[in-house]
């Protein structure tokens, strides 16, 4: 059986996530301590005792979701399940940094600092209220691209996340995204709704953030990952450190090709995907993309133990 580990993106955050893992596994607690040290503040306190509004701020959500995923990964390792149990890793948007950390390409500290910089840069790239994102349900990627092109006019509107066969997210100027919602409904979309996000991620408006991340990534050690990473912008495996560095920059303005990434994993023989960290959104997407791939969520000590038992 070939297995992939996948790591969630923004939107999966909840107050209290990772606390059971930290209480049950010293190695999991050490991840949260390492992230706190790297950022010079108690993000663990925010995760476990803070308020959801502060946790959801992009600059906080990005490093804390990585920390929670890596805590689950360290718990798995404590139960004897290492990265060699996977043939591939992948992550949705910021989750790609978690995937790289899990595969040993990035240290947890560097991943935390990069994600803090990424979150701040993405937030600052576009003034609040200027950009928006919307989920268009019931239209495929080609249909959404046509909608986005029609809606853009002299503004930006792009397909940003190709999540699964029936869910594509558009991103860009708020007025253009609102036009896209109306056009999509007219073209038969089942639903078209604005997303509760603070910036228009994965579109050309993020170019200033891409410049910031090119600078930040230039100073960081990136190792060859222990297993190939399915890169968001390629929907294909990559293991070369210099190429990974440039793809992480491209990812800021490029689309998250999640549907194609899952198809690629299936084509490479993956029959089981473990979603490691908070939430279950990626598992739902996987089931809608390829029903032949089994999914498993790893978020609690019980999940970790069940997963470890399943491959002994």
KAMOUR-V616450 format. One record per helix or strand of 3 or more residues. SS is the DSSP state (A for helix, B for strand). FROM is the first residue (numbers start at 1). TO is the last residue. If there is no record, write none. Layout:
# KAMOUR-V616450
ss | from | to
SS | FROM | TO
SS | FROM | TO
This chain:
# KAMOUR-V616450
ss | from | to
B | 2 | 7
A | 19 | 24
A | 26 | 39
A | 43 | 49
A | 52 | 56
A | 58 | 78
A | 83 | 85
B | 88 | 91
A | 95 | 102
A | 108 | 125
B | 131 | 137
A | 141 | 152
B | 157 | 164
B | 167 | 173
A | 174 | 186
B | 191 | 194
A | 204 | 218
B | 228 | 231
B | 236 | 238
A | 241 | 253
A | 258 | 267
B | 270 | 276
A | 281 | 289
B | 294 | 298
A | 301 | 310
